[in-house]
Amino acid sequence: MSQEDQASLSVAQEPPVGAWWLVFAFVLVTAAAVFWAIPHEQDDLTARSQQAVAAAGFRSVDVEFEGRDATLRGTVARPADRDSLEDLVLRIEGVRTVEVADIVIEPEADGGDG
């Protein structure tokens, strides 16, 4: 075997050091993107859900998120409102689950002279 063949063979067997840095950089950038995106997604879901809940007339309801999972707390007038509220939040794009944690049913005063 000539010296030229041996030199080309030894070069071919060395691990590509630059490739490891590329893998490390890719993992680092991906992790940073995930850790940056999760809180922003949570804030976005909270804002959109609270806006939808208020627009539907539920003024005494709070929506909180843990990731993409919503928790509802507050007061509604009828039991059917609780189900409507759950469906409303669940239809928002990005919401995975809705837990109706502390929804109290308090019928509104009818305002009559009685």
Buried (B, 14 or more C-beta within 10 A) or exposed (E): EEEEEEEEEEEEEEEEEEEEEEEEEEEEEEEEEEEEEEEEBBEEBBEBBBEBBEEBEBEEBBBBBEEEBBBBBBBBBEEEBBEBBBEBBEEBEEBEEBEBEEBEEEEEEEEEEE
